[in-house]
Amino acid sequence: MRFCVTPAFTLLLVASPLLAADDPLDAFPAETGVVLRIGAPSETSGKVKGFLNNAAPRYAQLSDSLGPALGSLIGNPTLAGIDPKRDWYVAVLPRPEKSPSIVFAVPTANADEMKKAIGKTYTFADFESWTIYSLDAEAVGKVSSADRTGSFRTTLTDRVRKVFDEGEIAIVLNVPSLRNTYQARINTAKEQIVKAATQVPPGSEATPAMKMGQEYNRKMIEELMKVVEDSKAIAENVSISGDALRFDAIAVVEAESGSAKFLAKQSPSELPLLQKLPGGRLAYYDMAGDFSRLMTMSAQMTLAAYPMNEKLQALVKDLANVKFRELAGAFELGDLESGVIRGVSLIDVESPEDYRKLARQMVEAMATSETAGIKQEMSITPDAETIEGVKVDLMRAVVAPAPGNEAAGAAKGVMEIMFGKEGMTQRFAVVDGLFVQGIGEPGVMANAIKSVRGNGQSDAAALKAAATTRERLDDKANVLVLFDLPRLMGGAIQLAVESKRVPLPIDPEAIENLNLAPSYAGLTIAAEQDAARFRTLIPAEQVRGVVELVNVLQKAAPKRDPAN
């Protein structure tokens, strides 16, 4: 056993310096703010072409010019002297009072030939088999003198480095360096954003509702800025294959920070409610974790519209104590008669019947509200209907008539288009331990109930497409989103043409004739102890569908008169 281990261990010790020596990250100083990696152009160009052949065949030949285009990016369009089989790197060194310095690290087959092609306006330095150069001589000096212990590589954790090393294109941000360099600008930007979000419009008085809304905006901005302050590193890559683009990212925050404590409360889930939603819809979402902060934000938004409603304020406090486990929903397009918005949501909550009672009470407390002269009325009728053997509550929200008020008339018109002439209609029920909500005509709720019970109507092709995308995302996550952008765009265009409110010279049949097959782009977000991971998948079918829709719009667009 000893004779087997020792030679292998010795070989590893000998080989390690050789493997590490060819890494340009060791050349960049620790204060480097951003590093971009471009995968070996000879391989990346081929992968881009393979993807375009499936996603947009008429544009596939554009990939042939990718190499020269990347060469122009690094000041060497002819790619003279460059080794095209190895990755390129671009570093950004932040400077507080000046534009950042851009430094290139490019693998060379012939360094002298490459330097000659780039020209004397650049300052050069050699690092192992890499040529490092920049228009900023001082930056090149910093790079070439960087020692191993103070290099950019030492700032990267294994998790961040893994994301950065994968894919055809990758980028990593050294957030502390950027934050320290630009802290004054960040503070100024924060002040300006807060001022813009909380100022009272000229000629207006700050009403109680407006003041509460301003306070909500201020807190939201502070929460976002706190995330910036807590951030440690961000890395993202793009992987290109013939059938999809995949984006992987990780955002790491400082240990023991407020953001880290928030992430530690979020337990990723397999998100089982997704399987109980109606199949074949245009968009889906599913969320699991600790919803206390989300509920607090939602409560603040609600109270901003009803600042003097003491009954509602008490109910909102009750809402803060509700234990939500998972929230999921699906969306589809309807028609102009009954409303274009149709949706289903499922809520896994600790006590669904108690939550249903609370929902009833909150609707009753919000019976009327007025914002900018637009009055909204809400009503709820408990157990108003029986659908699929289930007693269902019926809630309606309408814009109250206001003769002479153009804004109210416009709002009423928009609501009728979105939800139908009867206003926004929602149905609530508890089915198999889940709080189920349907928006739209009665059939939406009927199919939602059937789907929860496992016998809803679904499109087999759409189900397969959604499952295919889901399998390529993270198995466990806190947030999942699936959407079919081409079919969503196509349906929206058809409705716009049918409404005759938008002057689109398009025959709706031109959209139907595309026969857009179901496919889904997807996103997952998964929390870790002090980080969040993101994965986005864009299938080639999604890009192809969007390109086909754009072609239809271009053909329908009025031809310009060359004389004008």
DRENDRENLUM-741009 format. One record per residue (C-alpha): residue in three letters; x, y, z. Coordinates in pm, whole numbers, padded with zeros to 5 digits, always signed. Example, Ala and Ser with C-alpha at 12.3 -4.5 7.8 and 13.67 -1.06 7.14 Angstrom:
% residues 2
Ala+01230-00450+00780Ser+01367-00106+00714
//
This chain:
% residues 564
Met+00000+00000+00000Arg+00282+00237+00092Phe+00460+00179-00239Cys+00139+00273-00426Val+00069+00594-00237Thr+00418+00744-00216Pro+00499+00769-00590Ala+00156+00916-00661Phe+00194+01167-00379Thr+00543+01262-00497Leu+00417+01310-00852Leu+00140+01535-00723Leu+00389+01751-00532Val+00607+01787-00839Ala+00318+01857-01075Ser+00126+02104-00855Pro+00354+02406-00912Leu+00356+02337-01283Leu-00024+02323-01295Ala-00065+02641-01092Ala+00211+02838-01265Asp+00012+02884-01582Asp-00276+03057-01409Pro-00291+03434-01485Leu-00506+03494-01176Asp-00183+03473-00979Ala-00054+03776-01170Phe-00344+04008-01089Pro-00314+04201-00760Ala-00555+04130-00475Glu-00731+04466-00521Thr-00847+04371-00873Gly-01220+04445-00890Val-01342+04231-01180Val-01199+03949-01388Leu-01358+03821-01709Arg-01265+03485-01857Ile-01334+03407-02223Gly-01315+03039-02307Ala-01071+02921-02574Pro-01201+03099-02888Ser-01156+02797-03115Glu-01389+02591-02893Thr-01627+02871-02793Ser-01692+02971-03155Gly-01790+02614-03239Lys-02030+02593-02945Val-02190+02926-03033Lys-02242+02805-03389Gly-02395+02479-03268Phe-02642+02669-03050Leu-02734+02916-03326Asn-02792+02631-03571Asn-03077+02520-03343Ala-03192+02857-03209Ala-03154+03090-03508Pro-03014+02911-03816Arg-03013+03222-04036Tyr-02768+03384-03793Ala-02542+03081-03740Gln-02275+03211-03977Leu-02224+03510-03750Ser-02028+03281-03520Asp-01752+03269-03783Ser-01671+03631-03701Leu-01666+03568-03325Gly-01290+03519-03316Pro-01204+03851-03485Ala-01470+04024-03274Leu-01310+03893-02956Gly-00974+03990-03101Ser-01094+04347-03140Leu-01195+04340-02774Ile-00835+04274-02675Gly-00681+04506-02936Asn-00573+04227-03172Pro-00838+04171-03446Thr-00610+03944-03651Leu-00535+03726-03345Ala-00167+03743-03437Gly+00056+03540-03206Ile-00232+03423-02986Asp-00286+03066-02873Pro-00656+03012-02967Lys-00684+02688-02769Arg-00653+02849-02426Asp-00869+03089-02227Trp-00827+03469-02228Tyr-00859+03694-01925Val-00952+04059-01881Ala-00901+04230-01544Val-01050+04555-01421Leu-00854+04750-01158Pro-01080+05011-00995Arg-00956+05365-00931Pro-01157+05609-00714Glu-01107+05928-00913Lys-01041+05789-01260Ser-01183+05538-01502Pro-01083+05183-01409Ser-00774+05033-01567Ile-00829+04746-01811Val-00561+04479-01820Phe-00547+04187-02064Ala-00381+03850-02000Val-00367+03649-02321Pro-00193+03315-02389Thr+00065+03345-02663Ala+00201+03116-02927Asn+00440+03392-03040Ala+00466+03682-02796Asp+00674+03905-03025Glu+00428+03866-03311Met+00137+03947-03083Lys+00301+04258-02937Lys+00382+04385-03284Ala+00019+04341-03395Ile-00120+04518-03089Gly+00112+04816-03120Lys+00328+05042-02907Thr+00041+05229-02742Tyr+00020+04943-02493Thr+00259+04857-02212Phe+00352+04487-02195Ala+00476+04243-01934Asp+00533+03868-01947Phe+00394+03624-01694Glu+00481+03261-01760Ser+00324+03181-02100Trp+00092+03484-02083Thr+00138+03829-02225Ile-00008+04097-02001Tyr-00076+04442-02142Ser-00275+04759-02089Leu-00296+05122-02196Asp-00223+05202-01830Ala+00147+05145-01763Glu+00095+05178-01387Ala-00160+04896-01391Val+00080+04670-01579Gly+00341+04746-01314Lys+00101+04638-01040Val+00019+04319-01225Ser+00372+04217-01310Ser+00492+04277-00953Ala+00207+04090-00782Asp+00339+03815-00553Arg+00168+03480-00501Thr+00037+03556-00151Gly-00109+03889-00257Ser-00264+03781-00584Phe-00627+03797-00691Arg-00644+03420-00675Thr-00603+03427-00295Thr-00926+03629-00264Leu-01135+03352-00423Thr-01296+03075-00220Asp-01329+02726-00368Arg-01702+02776-00434Val-01646+03101-00623Arg-01349+02962-00813Lys-01547+02658-00925Val-01818+02875-01081Phe-01558+03100-01242Asp-01366+02807-01393Glu-01672+02652-01562Gly-01853+02752-01879Glu-01744+02929-02195Ile-01762+03279-02047Ala-01726+03367-01680Ile-01693+03674-01462Val-01607+03727-01096Leu-01651+04042-00887Asn-01433+04123-00587Val-01708+04318-00412Pro-01504+04448-00114Ser-01249+04602-00351Leu-01519+04767-00561Arg-01709+04881-00253Asn-01401+05028-00084Thr-01291+05207-00399Tyr-01630+05356-00480Gln-01777+05395-00129Ala-01823+05771-00171Arg-02012+05722-00497Ile-02223+05447-00341Asn-02320+05674-00052Thr-02411+05956-00289Ala-02617+05722-00508Lys-02801+05591-00202Glu-02888+05944-00089Gln-03014+06036-00437Ile-03225+05720-00468Val-03380+05768-00123Lys-03454+06132-00203Ala-03620+06044-00535Ala-03825+05763-00378Thr-03949+05966-00082Gln-04003+06314-00220Val-04350+06466-00246Pro-04456+06567-00600Pro-04455+06946-00654Gly-04787+07104-00560Ser-04899+06804-00355Glu-04941+06745+00015Ala-04801+06438+00186Thr-05109+06235+00279Pro-05086+05962+00547Ala-05090+05698+00273Met-04812+05878+00087Lys-04600+05909+00401Met-04636+05540+00475Gly-04548+05457+00116Gln-04240+05677+00136Glu-04129+05503+00454Tyr-04176+05167+00284Asn-03963+05283-00012Arg-03691+05406+00222Lys-03677+05074+00407Met-03666+04880+00081Ile-03370+05086-00042Glu-03190+05037+00288Glu-03247+04660+00266Leu-03100+04651-00086Met-02802+04864+00016Lys-02742+04634+00312Val-02705+04345+00070Val-02439+04545-00117Glu-02258+04610+00211Asp-02273+04242+00310Ser-02159+04103-00028Lys-01818+03940-00052Ala-01794+03792-00402Ile-02012+03727-00705Ala-01927+03486-00986Glu-02124+03383-01293Asn-02063+03170-01598Val-02237+03089-01925Ser-02229+02733-02059Ile-02317+02693-02426Ser-02447+02369-02576Gly-02635+02287-02892Asp-02974+02287-02720Ala-02948+02551-02447Leu-02769+02834-02273Arg-02711+02780-01903Phe-02613+03054-01658Asp-02474+02957-01317Ala-02398+03214-01050Ile-02308+03236-00683Ala-02325+03537-00454Val-02132+03504-00128Val-02189+03733+00170Glu-01982+03801+00480Ala-02024+03538+00751Glu-02234+03651+01048Ser-02376+03941+00845Gly-02748+04015+00836Ser-02769+03867+00487Ala-02593+03549+00602Lys-02836+03510+00891Phe-03129+03553+00651Leu-02988+03292+00410Ala-02927+03048+00696Lys-03302+03045+00766Gln-03385+02938+00411Ser-03396+02561+00363Pro-03401+02460-00006Ser-03686+02229-00104Glu-03778+01996-00388Leu-04082+02226-00429Pro-04353+01958-00449Leu-04641+02203-00506Leu-04524+02249-00866Gln-04661+01903-00942Lys-05007+02003-00814Leu-05048+02302-01047Pro-05239+02275-01377Gly-05006+02169-01659Gly-04947+02353-01984Arg-04961+02706-01847Leu-04742+02987-01977Ala-04560+03060-01651Tyr-04504+02900-01312Tyr-04345+02997-00983Asp-04276+02804-00664Met-04114+02932-00343Ala-04021+02769-00014Gly-03842+02891+00297Asp-03886+03146+00572Phe-04145+03395+00444Ser-04147+03625+00747Arg-03958+03906+00573Leu-04171+03872+00259Met-04489+03889+00465Thr-04360+04197+00648Met-04293+04372+00317Ser-04636+04272+00186Ala-04799+04402+00504Gln-04619+04735+00473Met-04741+04773+00114Thr-05098+04696+00220Leu-05092+04937+00512Ala-04953+05211+00286Ala-05286+05205+00100Tyr-05492+05199+00423Pro-05292+05404+00678Met-05594+05494+00895Asn-05757+05151+00893Glu-05707+05024+01250Lys-05896+04701+01186Leu-05668+04617+00896Gln-05359+04703+01098Ala-05463+04448+01361Leu-05524+04183+01093Val-05185+04251+00937Lys-05025+04174+01272Asp-05211+03841+01269Leu-05081+03780+00917Ala-04724+03822+01042Asn-04779+03521+01270Val-04900+03290+00992Lys-04650+03011+00914Phe-04618+02968+00538Arg-04421+02671+00408Glu-04454+02691+00029Leu-04617+02922-00226Ala-04672+02821-00588Gly-04867+02954-00883Ala-04938+02931-01255Phe-05041+03190-01512Glu-05212+03181-01851Leu-05376+03422-02092Gly-05754+03438-02119Asp-05966+03644-02358Leu-06092+04000-02387Glu-06445+03908-02279Ser-06373+03743-01945Gly-06029+03895-01886Val-05682+03826-02019Ile-05534+03738-01678Arg-05599+03389-01543Gly-05402+03240-01262Val-05388+02979-00991Ser-05199+02988-00663Leu-05146+02717-00404Ile-05035+02790-00048Asp-04906+02532+00196Val-04976+02703+00528Glu-04976+02572+00885Ser-05353+02615+00931Pro-05528+02666+00594Glu-05877+02714+00741Asp-05753+02982+00982Tyr-05573+03152+00695Arg-05893+03141+00490Lys-06082+03317+00771Leu-05806+03578+00794Ala-05823+03635+00417Arg-06198+03693+00443Gln-06151+03943+00725Met-05879+04132+00540Val-06094+04168+00227Glu-06381+04299+00441Ala-06144+04548+00607Met-06026+04668+00266Ala-06378+04723+00133Thr-06290+05066-00008Ser-05967+05247-00086Glu-05873+05555-00285Thr-05544+05642-00449Ala-05486+05947-00669Gly-05859+05997-00706Ile-05922+05637-00812Lys-06158+05455-00578Gln-06153+05076-00554Glu-06424+04864-00396Met-06378+04506-00274Ser-06631+04249-00156Ile-06626+03886-00050Thr-06902+03626-00025Pro-06808+03320+00184Asp-06913+02981+00044Ala-07068+03156-00256Glu-07024+02867-00498Thr-06973+02493-00502Ile-06711+02383-00754Glu-06604+02019-00787Gly-06784+01953-00459Val-06588+02223-00274Lys-06736+02532-00107Val-06565+02833-00261Asp-06544+03196-00144Leu-06596+03464-00411Met-06405+03793-00397Arg-06443+04083-00639Ala-06253+04410-00678Val-06380+04687-00906Val-06294+05047-00984Ala-06588+05258-00871Pro-06752+05478-01137Ala-06630+05840-01123Pro-06800+06061-01384Gly-06562+06323-01514Asn-06253+06155-01368Glu-06046+06052-01670Ala-05789+05866-01457Ala-06061+05657-01294Gly-06217+05586-01633Ala-05884+05473-01773Ala-05817+05253-01468Lys-06161+05096-01501Gly-06095+05023-01869Val-05762+04859-01794Met-05916+04645-01518Glu-06192+04528-01753Ile-05934+04420-02010Met-05722+04245-01750Phe-05999+04076-01550Gly-06332+04118-01733Lys-06628+04352-01698Glu-06716+04219-01351Gly-06377+04329-01219Met-06103+04116-01070Thr-06268+03794-00957Gln-06089+03558-00720Arg-06207+03233-00569Phe-06069+03086-00246Ala-06102+02736-00103Val-05919+02478+00104Val-05852+02157-00089Asp-05663+01860+00054Gly-05495+02079+00314Leu-05391+02352+00070Phe-05525+02705+00034Val-05623+02728-00333Gln-05690+03053-00518Gly-05811+03103-00874Ile-05826+03428-01072Gly-06061+03442-01369Glu-06371+03256-01482Pro-06505+02953-01283Gly-06327+02699-01501Val-05991+02821-01369Met-06083+02723-01014Ala-06240+02395-01127Asn-05922+02284-01301Ala-05711+02403-01005Ile-05910+02180-00769Lys-05880+01886-01009Ser-05504+01941-01043Val-05454+01943-00666Arg-05636+01609-00659Gly-05421+01477-00945Asn-05674+01473-01230Gly-05656+01820-01385Gln-05657+01887-01759Ser-05307+01930-01900Asp-05124+01961-02230Ala-04897+01655-02258Ala-04638+01833-02475Ala-04623+02129-02236Leu-04593+01898-01936Lys-04298+01721-02098Ala-04131+02051-02189Ala-04169+02187-01837Ala-04034+01865-01687Thr-03733+01872-01921Thr-03635+02221-01808Arg-03704+02143-01442Glu-03465+01846-01455Arg-03181+02071-01571Leu-03224+02319-01285Asp-03122+02271-00921Asp-03297+01971-00760Lys-03360+02169-00441Ala-03423+02542-00439Asn-03600+02822-00259Val-03730+02986-00575Leu-03829+02832-00906Val-03962+03013-01213Leu-04062+02856-01547Phe-04196+03056-01840Asp-04268+03007-02209Leu-04176+03347-02351Pro-04260+03288-02721Arg-04612+03160-02649Leu-04663+03438-02394Met-04550+03702-02643Gly-04752+03546-02925Gly-05068+03532-02715Ala-05021+03890-02599Ile-04975+04011-02958Gln-05289+03830-03069Leu-05491+03985-02786Ala-05351+04330-02864Val-05451+04297-03230Glu-05795+04165-03135Ser-05856+04454-02896Lys-05784+04708-03173Arg-05639+04936-02906Val-05285+04889-03037Pro-05223+04968-03407Leu-05044+04648-03505Pro-05086+04559-03875Ile-05065+04187-03805Asp-05296+03906-03905Pro-05351+03693-03590Glu-05330+03385-03811Ala-04967+03473-03884Ile-04895+03404-03518Glu-05104+03086-03513Asn-04930+02957-03825Leu-04598+02960-03642Asn-04725+02662-03440Leu-04506+02756-03146Ala-04430+02435-02958Pro-04426+02449-02577Ser-04086+02501-02419Tyr-03976+02670-02099Ala-03693+02888-01980Gly-03626+02840-01612Leu-03461+02986-01305Thr-03379+02847-00962Ile-03237+03023-00657Ala-03101+02813-00372Ala-02976+02947-00039Glu-02667+02826+00141Gln-02532+02924+00483Asp-02364+03241+00354Ala-02441+03236-00016Ala-02710+03210-00280Arg-02682+03004-00598Phe-02861+03091-00919Arg-02918+02879-01228Thr-03093+02995-01545Leu-03167+02775-01846Ile-03268+02912-02187Pro-03348+02632-02434Ala-03279+02689-02803Glu-03655+02656-02869Gln-03719+02967-02662Val-03476+03175-02866Arg-03607+03029-03192Gly-03965+03115-03100Val-03877+03475-03015Val-03681+03512-03341Glu-03979+03381-03541Leu-04214+03627-03369Val-03977+03915-03440Asn-03967+03810-03806Val-04349+03825-03820Leu-04345+04174-03669Gln-04076+04290-03912Lys-04271+04163-04213Ala-04586+04337-04089Ala-04412+04668-04020Pro-04491+04947-04270Lys-04222+04981-04534Arg-04031+05308-04519Asp-04025+05532-04822Pro-03656+05561-04925Ala-03729+05915-05044Asn-03821+06030-04691
//
